[in-house]
Each structure stands twice: as structure tokens, then as C-alpha cells.
Amino acid sequence: MPGAALLAALVPDEDPGLEPTVRVCGSEERVVPYEIMRWFMEQVADQVERCRVAFAEGGAEAAG
């Protein structure tokens, strides 16, 4: 893909007991613990589902 990566997942293959980490790339790189990223993505998925249901039930006005 062209351009710089926004997120990078690092999966430690040398020790299966270590958790993967997610790095948020930018001018100040940050490391996000895997469990927090999973929780965040579950929240995003829940919100997407709610918006899709609202849109299907009442049109675009209900989703916004």
C-alpha cells in the first residue's frame, strides 16, 4: 500500500506468552496494549452495528 502505515501490529513469534502490541505511527509513535485495542475495536464494531440497524429501520436521518 502506498504511504506510511497508520497502525502496525507486532506479533511476537519468539515467545507465545507475549501479547501482541499495536503501534500508532506518526510524529510521536505510541504503543497500544493489545487488550485495549481489542476493546476499542469491539466498541467500534458495536457502534457500526447500531448505526446500520438505525439506518435500516429509519433511513439516514436515524443513523446520524
N, CA, C and O atoms as CSV, one atom per row, in Angstrom:
chain,resi,resn,atom,element,x,y,z
A,1,MET,N,N,0.839,-1.180,0.000
A,1,MET,CA,C,0.000,0.000,0.000
A,1,MET,C,C,0.885,1.244,0.000
A,1,MET,O,O,1.916,1.260,0.672
A,2,PRO,N,N,0.512,2.264,-0.723
A,2,PRO,CA,C,1.316,3.480,-0.744
A,2,PRO,C,C,1.178,4.279,0.547
A,2,PRO,O,O,0.160,4.205,1.236
A,3,GLY,N,N,2.217,5.042,0.858
A,3,GLY,CA,C,2.173,5.903,2.042
A,3,GLY,C,C,2.621,5.196,3.302
A,3,GLY,O,O,2.884,3.993,3.312
A,4,ALA,N,N,2.699,5.972,4.355
A,4,ALA,CA,C,3.144,5.445,5.645
A,4,ALA,C,C,1.994,4.726,6.347
A,4,ALA,O,O,0.825,5.064,6.158
A,5,ALA,N,N,2.343,3.739,7.152
A,5,ALA,CA,C,1.330,2.994,7.904
A,5,ALA,C,C,0.816,3.837,9.054
A,5,ALA,O,O,1.582,4.560,9.692
A,6,LEU,N,N,-0.470,3.747,9.319
A,6,LEU,CA,C,-1.054,4.428,10.464
A,6,LEU,C,C,-0.963,3.547,11.702
A,6,LEU,O,O,-0.620,4.014,12.788
A,7,LEU,N,N,-1.277,2.256,11.522
A,7,LEU,CA,C,-1.196,1.275,12.602
A,7,LEU,C,C,-0.296,0.139,12.167
A,7,LEU,O,O,-0.290,-0.251,10.999
A,8,ALA,N,N,0.462,-0.388,13.105
A,8,ALA,CA,C,1.274,-1.566,12.846
A,8,ALA,C,C,1.100,-2.528,14.004
A,8,ALA,O,O,1.256,-2.144,15.164
A,9,ALA,N,N,0.777,-3.781,13.697
A,9,ALA,CA,C,0.641,-4.804,14.728
A,9,ALA,C,C,1.931,-5.603,14.784
A,9,ALA,O,O,2.435,-6.062,13.759
A,10,LEU,N,N,2.460,-5.763,15.987
A,10,LEU,CA,C,3.671,-6.543,16.190
A,10,LEU,C,C,3.300,-7.799,16.961
A,10,LEU,O,O,2.872,-7.735,18.114
A,11,VAL,N,N,3.470,-8.940,16.309
A,11,VAL,CA,C,3.123,-10.220,16.923
A,11,VAL,C,C,4.427,-10.922,17.280
A,11,VAL,O,O,5.181,-11.324,16.394
A,12,PRO,N,N,4.695,-11.071,18.577
A,12,PRO,CA,C,5.959,-11.704,18.979
A,12,PRO,C,C,5.940,-13.206,18.692
A,12,PRO,O,O,5.148,-13.945,19.277
A,13,ASP,N,N,6.813,-13.650,17.795
A,13,ASP,CA,C,6.830,-15.068,17.464
A,13,ASP,C,C,7.881,-15.837,18.260
A,13,ASP,O,O,7.928,-17.065,18.197
A,14,GLU,N,N,8.723,-15.122,19.006
A,14,GLU,CA,C,9.748,-15.809,19.771
A,14,GLU,C,C,9.236,-16.328,21.112
A,14,GLU,O,O,9.841,-17.219,21.707
A,15,ASP,N,N,8.117,-15.771,21.589
A,15,ASP,CA,C,7.545,-16.200,22.865
A,15,ASP,C,C,6.024,-16.127,22.766
A,15,ASP,O,O,5.461,-15.033,22.784
A,16,PRO,N,N,5.346,-17.279,22.662
A,16,PRO,CA,C,3.888,-17.267,22.512
A,16,PRO,C,C,3.167,-16.698,23.726
A,16,PRO,O,O,1.976,-16.398,23.640
A,17,GLY,N,N,3.848,-16.544,24.843
A,17,GLY,CA,C,3.230,-15.974,26.034
A,17,GLY,C,C,3.129,-14.463,25.993
A,17,GLY,O,O,2.373,-13.870,26.763
A,18,LEU,N,N,3.881,-13.832,25.103
A,18,LEU,CA,C,3.838,-12.379,24.990
A,18,LEU,C,C,2.617,-11.948,24.189
A,18,LEU,O,O,2.236,-12.605,23.221
A,19,GLU,N,N,2.017,-10.856,24.595
A,19,GLU,CA,C,0.861,-10.307,23.886
A,19,GLU,C,C,1.325,-9.478,22.690
A,19,GLU,O,O,2.368,-8.828,22.754
A,20,PRO,N,N,0.562,-9.495,21.607
A,20,PRO,CA,C,0.867,-8.586,20.501
A,20,PRO,C,C,0.709,-7.132,20.953
A,20,PRO,O,O,-0.009,-6.847,21.912
A,21,THR,N,N,1.372,-6.234,20.267
A,21,THR,CA,C,1.203,-4.811,20.532
A,21,THR,C,C,0.816,-4.130,19.239
A,21,THR,O,O,1.100,-4.623,18.147
A,22,VAL,N,N,0.170,-3.002,19.376
A,22,VAL,CA,C,-0.213,-2.193,18.229
A,22,VAL,C,C,0.476,-0.855,18.382
A,22,VAL,O,O,0.408,-0.228,19.439
A,23,ARG,N,N,1.129,-0.427,17.341
A,23,ARG,CA,C,1.807,0.869,17.351
A,23,ARG,C,C,1.015,1.837,16.490
A,23,ARG,O,O,0.650,1.532,15.354
A,24,VAL,N,N,0.758,3.009,17.052
A,24,VAL,CA,C,0.109,4.082,16.312
A,24,VAL,C,C,1.237,4.957,15.785
A,24,VAL,O,O,1.925,5.627,16.555
A,25,CYS,N,N,1.420,4.949,14.485
A,25,CYS,CA,C,2.537,5.645,13.869
A,25,CYS,C,C,2.191,7.107,13.604
A,25,CYS,O,O,1.047,7.446,13.301
A,26,GLY,N,N,3.171,7.936,13.720
A,26,GLY,CA,C,3.013,9.354,13.469
A,26,GLY,C,C,4.231,10.095,13.970
A,26,GLY,O,O,5.289,9.497,14.166
A,27,SER,N,N,4.091,11.388,14.176
A,27,SER,CA,C,5.238,12.165,14.634
A,27,SER,C,C,5.676,11.736,16.032
A,27,SER,O,O,6.861,11.803,16.359
A,28,GLU,N,N,4.730,11.299,16.855
A,28,GLU,CA,C,5.033,10.762,18.179
A,28,GLU,C,C,4.455,9.349,18.254
A,28,GLU,O,O,3.284,9.173,18.593
A,29,GLU,N,N,5.265,8.355,17.942
A,29,GLU,CA,C,4.781,6.970,17.908
A,29,GLU,C,C,4.354,6.521,19.300
A,29,GLU,O,O,5.029,6.808,20.289
A,30,ARG,N,N,3.231,5.816,19.368
A,30,ARG,CA,C,2.683,5.314,20.626
A,30,ARG,C,C,2.476,3.811,20.514
A,30,ARG,O,O,2.233,3.289,19.426
A,31,VAL,N,N,2.572,3.126,21.636
A,31,VAL,CA,C,2.284,1.695,21.701
A,31,VAL,C,C,0.984,1.525,22.469
A,31,VAL,O,O,0.813,2.069,23.559
A,32,VAL,N,N,0.063,0.753,21.877
A,32,VAL,CA,C,-1.235,0.487,22.499
A,32,VAL,C,C,-1.273,-0.988,22.882
A,32,VAL,O,O,-1.065,-1.842,22.020
A,33,PRO,N,N,-1.532,-1.316,24.151
A,33,PRO,CA,C,-1.635,-2.732,24.523
A,33,PRO,C,C,-2.729,-3.437,23.726
A,33,PRO,O,O,-3.765,-2.852,23.413
A,34,TYR,N,N,-2.480,-4.691,23.407
A,34,TYR,CA,C,-3.374,-5.481,22.569
A,34,TYR,C,C,-4.787,-5.542,23.135
A,34,TYR,O,O,-5.753,-5.372,22.391
A,35,GLU,N,N,-4.926,-5.780,24.429
A,35,GLU,CA,C,-6.260,-5.883,25.032
A,35,GLU,C,C,-7.044,-4.577,24.909
A,35,GLU,O,O,-8.260,-4.597,24.717
A,36,ILE,N,N,-6.362,-3.460,25.018
A,36,ILE,CA,C,-7.038,-2.166,24.870
A,36,ILE,C,C,-7.479,-1.969,23.425
A,36,ILE,O,O,-8.577,-1.471,23.175
A,37,MET,N,N,-6.630,-2.358,22.469
A,37,MET,CA,C,-7.010,-2.232,21.063
A,37,MET,C,C,-8.194,-3.140,20.751
A,37,MET,O,O,-9.100,-2.744,20.017
A,38,ARG,N,N,-8.198,-4.362,21.302
A,38,ARG,CA,C,-9.338,-5.264,21.092
A,38,ARG,C,C,-10.614,-4.663,21.661
A,38,ARG,O,O,-11.663,-4.699,21.018
A,39,TRP,N,N,-10.524,-4.107,22.871
A,39,TRP,CA,C,-11.697,-3.484,23.496
A,39,TRP,C,C,-12.192,-2.332,22.622
A,39,TRP,O,O,-13.392,-2.209,22.378
A,40,PHE,N,N,-11.280,-1.497,22.155
A,40,PHE,CA,C,-11.649,-0.362,21.325
A,40,PHE,C,C,-12.331,-0.821,20.036
A,40,PHE,O,O,-13.358,-0.265,19.647
A,41,MET,N,N,-11.770,-1.827,19.378
A,41,MET,CA,C,-12.354,-2.301,18.126
A,41,MET,C,C,-13.705,-2.951,18.359
A,41,MET,O,O,-14.575,-2.873,17.492
A,42,GLU,N,N,-13.911,-3.595,19.513
A,42,GLU,CA,C,-15.237,-4.128,19.840
A,42,GLU,C,C,-16.244,-2.990,20.007
A,42,GLU,O,O,-17.392,-3.107,19.578
A,43,GLN,N,N,-15.815,-1.894,20.629
A,43,GLN,CA,C,-16.690,-0.730,20.779
A,43,GLN,C,C,-17.048,-0.145,19.414
A,43,GLN,O,O,-18.196,0.224,19.166
A,44,VAL,N,N,-16.053,-0.067,18.535
A,44,VAL,CA,C,-16.291,0.442,17.181
A,44,VAL,C,C,-17.277,-0.468,16.448
A,44,VAL,O,O,-18.213,0.015,15.811
A,45,ALA,N,N,-17.068,-1.787,16.536
A,45,ALA,CA,C,-17.958,-2.728,15.854
A,45,ALA,C,C,-19.385,-2.605,16.381
A,45,ALA,O,O,-20.335,-2.664,15.600
A,46,ASP,N,N,-19.552,-2.435,17.698
A,46,ASP,CA,C,-20.887,-2.254,18.279
A,46,ASP,C,C,-21.552,-0.988,17.741
A,46,ASP,O,O,-22.739,-0.994,17.416
A,47,GLN,N,N,-20.789,0.086,17.648
A,47,GLN,CA,C,-21.340,1.353,17.155
A,47,GLN,C,C,-21.732,1.237,15.689
A,47,GLN,O,O,-22.776,1.743,15.279
A,48,VAL,N,N,-20.889,0.564,14.896
A,48,VAL,CA,C,-21.204,0.361,13.479
A,48,VAL,C,C,-22.510,-0.420,13.350
A,48,VAL,O,O,-23.370,-0.071,12.541
A,49,GLU,N,N,-22.654,-1.471,14.144
A,49,GLU,CA,C,-23.870,-2.285,14.090
A,49,GLU,C,C,-25.099,-1.458,14.469
A,49,GLU,O,O,-26.136,-1.554,13.813
A,50,ARG,N,N,-24.987,-0.644,15.525
A,50,ARG,CA,C,-26.122,0.212,15.931
A,50,ARG,C,C,-26.499,1.184,14.818
A,50,ARG,O,O,-27.681,1.398,14.549
A,51,CYS,N,N,-25.504,1.765,14.177
A,51,CYS,CA,C,-25.781,2.713,13.094
A,51,CYS,C,C,-26.433,2.015,11.905
A,51,CYS,O,O,-27.347,2.561,11.288
A,52,ARG,N,N,-25.968,0.821,11.586
A,52,ARG,CA,C,-26.549,0.089,10.458
A,52,ARG,C,C,-27.995,-0.295,10.742
A,52,ARG,O,O,-28.847,-0.213,9.857
A,53,VAL,N,N,-28.274,-0.716,11.977
A,53,VAL,CA,C,-29.646,-1.070,12.346
A,53,VAL,C,C,-30.535,0.174,12.279
A,53,VAL,O,O,-31.638,0.128,11.736
A,54,ALA,N,N,-30.043,1.287,12.836
A,54,ALA,CA,C,-30.825,2.519,12.811
A,54,ALA,C,C,-31.086,2.964,11.377
A,54,ALA,O,O,-32.188,3.402,11.048
A,55,PHE,N,N,-30.071,2.851,10.526
A,55,PHE,CA,C,-30.231,3.258,9.135
A,55,PHE,C,C,-31.269,2.366,8.436
A,55,PHE,O,O,-32.114,2.852,7.684
A,56,ALA,N,N,-31.191,1.068,8.696
A,56,ALA,CA,C,-32.130,0.134,8.063
A,56,ALA,C,C,-33.564,0.368,8.549
A,56,ALA,O,O,-34.515,0.196,7.787
A,57,GLU,N,N,-33.715,0.754,9.796
A,57,GLU,CA,C,-35.058,0.944,10.359
A,57,GLU,C,C,-35.651,2.308,10.035
A,57,GLU,O,O,-36.862,2.430,9.848
A,58,GLY,N,N,-34.809,3.332,9.968
A,58,GLY,CA,C,-35.374,4.660,9.792
A,58,GLY,C,C,-34.720,5.522,8.757
A,58,GLY,O,O,-35.042,6.706,8.667
A,59,GLY,N,N,-33.829,4.997,7.982
A,59,GLY,CA,C,-33.169,5.799,6.970
A,59,GLY,C,C,-31.952,6.517,7.527
A,59,GLY,O,O,-31.591,6.336,8.690
A,60,ALA,N,N,-31.337,7.314,6.709
A,60,ALA,CA,C,-30.094,8.006,7.061
A,60,ALA,C,C,-30.284,8.969,8.225
A,60,ALA,O,O,-29.354,9.166,9.006
A,61,GLU,N,N,-31.468,9.581,8.365
A,61,GLU,CA,C,-31.699,10.554,9.431
A,61,GLU,C,C,-31.535,9.902,10.802
A,61,GLU,O,O,-31.001,10.532,11.715
A,62,ALA,N,N,-31.975,8.671,10.966
A,62,ALA,CA,C,-31.893,7.966,12.253
A,62,ALA,C,C,-30.465,7.569,12.589
A,62,ALA,O,O,-30.117,7.495,13.768
A,63,ALA,N,N,-29.634,7.314,11.596
A,63,ALA,CA,C,-28.270,6.881,11.833
A,63,ALA,C,C,-27.382,8.024,12.282
A,63,ALA,O,O,-26.396,7.789,12.979
A,64,GLY,N,N,-27.695,9.240,11.909
A,64,GLY,CA,C,-26.830,10.379,12.220
A,64,GLY,C,C,-27.041,10.831,13.583
A,64,GLY,O,O,-26.397,11.783,14.024
